[in-house]
């Protein structure tokens, strides 16, 4: 598979993962571009014996997103010295109910990430665990806890 084929096949998956992970569609667009730029430079390192192209691209996307969060945290600290923080828009995707939006907003970034990988991208526990750098059992446990939190939040909202 060429890089072009990989990019065309998995662009939507990477964007969807980043949109859920960051909870910001606009940042996800930018980070998707950075992900594929970085992946192109690292393409020679891709080893199909270690995992799928999709999983590898999600690992690159996760690194890009974590770099983004670190950079944003530094920027936010600088800005907070000059002005109070503004309200954050936690809309995750078009067409979600307001109750689901509120429930998702209550999840931590880590919980949203495991939900995005396992539910949105439909990765198996092993592939998601490789991206997260944890065991498959830990990945399943995190997903179960996140889904339970979502269910409880939706039950309270109903």
N, C-alpha and C positions, 0 to 999 in steps of 0.2 A: 504494500500500500504506500502511495506517495503522501507527502505532507499535504498536498492540495486535496487529495481524496479524503484524508483524515479530517482536515479542517471543514470541508463541505459536509461530511457525514455527521460531525459532532458539534458544529457551531451552536445549534439551538440547545443542545444538552449543556454545554459549558455556560452559555448565557443564563439558562434557567437555574442552574446550580448557583451561579454568582448572584442572581437576583434574589434567590431565597436566602443565601448566606449573608448578603449585605443588607437585605431588606430595602434596597434602593435601586430601582430599575435604571436610573441614569448612571449611577456609579457602575452598575453591572455591565452596561454597554461599554464604558471606558475600560473596565477591567477585562472584559472579554477580548477587546482589541489588544491590550497589553499581554494577555495570556497567549494569544496566538502569535504575537510577535516574539515572545520569549520561547514559545514552543518551537517556532521555526529555527531559532538559533540553537536550540537543544535537540533538534530532531535526530541528530547523529547518535544521541545517547539512548533513544528509545529502544527497549529490548522487548520484543513481543513474547519472549519466554517468561517474562516477569509479570505480564498482565496485558490487558487490552489497551488499545489506543485511547479509548474513552476514559478508562481509569487513569492512564498516564496524563491525559489532558486535564482531568479534574484535579490531579495532584499539582500540576503546574498552576491551575487556576486558584487552588487553595493557597499556595505560596504567594501568588500575586495579591490575593485578597488580604492575607495576613500582613503583607508589606503595606498595603493600603491602610489597614486599620492602625498600624503603628504610626504611619505618617499622619493620618487624621488625628490620632490621639495627641501627637506633638503639636499639630496645627491648632487643635481645639484648646489646648492649654495656653498657647500664645494668645488666641483670640479672647479667651475668658478673662484674661488680664485687662483687656481693653473694653469688653462689652459683655453683658449677660447673655447666656445661651438662648437660642430660639427654640420653639417647639419643633419636634422631629415628626416628619410624615412617615408613618409606618405602613403605608399601603404596599402590599407584597406583589399582587398581580391583579390584572383586570378581572372583574367578574366574581370576586370572592364576596361572600356575605359580610356585612359589618361585624357580626358576631365572630366569624372566623378570623377576620382581620384583627380584632381585639385579642382573641385567644392566641394568635400567632405572635402578636406584639409582646405578650407576656412571657414567651419563651426566651431563653438566653440565645446568644448567637450560636453557641455550640449545639443547643437543642434544635434550632432552626436548620443548622447545617446537616445534622444526621437525618432529619425529616426530608430535607431536600434530596440528599443522596439516595435514601432508601425508598421514599415515596414518589417524589417528583421524577427522579432519574431511573427509578426502579432497579437500582444496583443491588446485587446480593450482598449479604453481610460481609463476605470476604473482600469484595472489591471496595466497598465503602470503608471498611476497616483499614485497608492499605492506604487509602487517601487520607484518612484521619490519623494514621500512625498508631492505631490501637488494635487490640485483638478483636476477632469476629464476635466473640461472646460479649465483650465490653460494648461493641457497636450495637448489638441487639438489645442489651440492657439499656443503653442510652435512648434508643428508639422507643422502647416500651415506656420508659419514664416520660419522654417527651409527648408521646401519644396519650398517655394517661393525663398529663397536665392539660393537653388540648381538650380532651373529653370532659374533664372537670370544669374547665373554663367555659366550655360551650353549654354544659349542663346548668351552670350558675346563670348564664346569660339567657337561657330559655325560660 
